[in-house]
Amino acid sequence: MFLSDVSIKRPVFATMMMVALVVLGIVSYRRLAIDEYPDVTYPTISVQTSYPGAS
């Protein structure tokens, strides 16, 4: 119950901690390298069959 006690007794502190976490998350996301999401080309397969005597 530590987190709830701190949030009730010190709401400004709890709000500032949440804002700090959100800001750190946004900064970390912005600094994420593009290499983390490379372009992926999926392999394709082509199958051809013949059926002699069919229309």
Backbone hydrogen bonds in HBPLUS format (Angstrom, degrees):
<---DONOR---> <-ACCEPTOR-->    atom                        ^
c    i                          cat <-CA-CA->   ^        H-A-AA   ^      H-
h    n   atom  resd res      DA  || num        DHA   H-A  angle D-A-AA Bond
n    s   type  num  typ     dist DA aas  dist angle  dist       angle   num
A0005-ASP N   A0001-MET O   2.95 MM   4  6.11 156.9  2.00 152.2 159.0     1
A0006-VAL N   A0002-PHE O   2.99 MM   4  6.21 164.2  2.02 153.9 157.4     2
A0007-SER N   A0003-LEU O   2.99 MM   4  6.13 157.8  2.04 144.3 151.0     3
A0008-ILE N   A0004-SER O   2.99 MM   4  6.13 147.0  2.10 143.8 151.6     4
A0009-LYS N   A0005-ASP O   2.90 MM   4  6.03 167.9  1.91 153.7 157.5     5
A0010-ARG N   A0006-VAL O   2.80 MM   4  5.55 156.3  1.85 145.9 152.6     6
A0014-ALA N   A0010-ARG O   3.13 MM   4  6.42 162.0  2.16 152.9 157.8     7
A0015-THR N   A0011-PRO O   2.94 MM   4  6.08 155.0  2.00 143.5 150.3     8
A0016-MET N   A0012-VAL O   2.91 MM   4  6.12 160.7  1.95 150.8 155.9     9
A0017-MET N   A0013-PHE O   2.96 MM   4  6.19 151.5  2.05 147.5 155.3    10
A0018-MET N   A0014-ALA O   3.08 MM   4  6.32 154.7  2.15 144.2 150.5    11
A0019-VAL N   A0015-THR O   2.93 MM   4  6.19 157.5  1.99 150.4 156.9    12
A0020-ALA N   A0016-MET O   2.90 MM   4  6.06 156.2  1.96 143.8 150.4    13
A0021-LEU N   A0017-MET O   2.98 MM   4  6.23 154.3  2.05 144.8 151.4    14
A0022-VAL N   A0018-MET O   3.00 MM   4  6.24 157.1  2.05 148.0 153.9    15
A0023-VAL N   A0019-VAL O   2.90 MM   4  6.12 164.0  1.93 153.2 157.6    16
A0024-LEU N   A0020-ALA O   2.92 MM   4  6.07 163.6  1.94 149.6 154.3    17
A0025-GLY N   A0021-LEU O   2.96 MM   4  6.10 150.4  2.05 141.3 149.6    18
A0026-ILE N   A0022-VAL O   2.95 MM   4  6.23 155.5  2.01 150.6 156.8    19
A0027-VAL N   A0023-VAL O   2.93 MM   4  6.16 165.3  1.95 155.0 158.9    20
A0028-SER N   A0024-LEU O   2.92 MM   4  6.02 159.2  1.97 144.5 150.6    21
A0029-TYR N   A0025-GLY O   2.96 MM   4  6.10 153.4  2.03 143.4 150.7    22
A0030-ARG N   A0026-ILE O   2.97 MM   4  6.20 155.1  2.04 148.3 154.8    23
A0031-ARG N   A0027-VAL O   3.08 MM   4  6.29 143.0  2.22 144.5 154.0    24
A0032-LEU N   A0029-TYR O   3.27 MM   3  5.20 158.5  2.32 100.1 106.4    25
A0036-GLU N   A0033-ALA O   3.29 MM   3  5.85 165.0  2.31 110.6 115.1    26
A0037-TYR N   A0034-ILE O   3.03 MM   3  5.84 164.0  2.05 125.1 128.8    27
A0054-ALA N   A0051-TYR O   3.27 MM   3  5.95 159.1  2.31 139.0 139.4    28
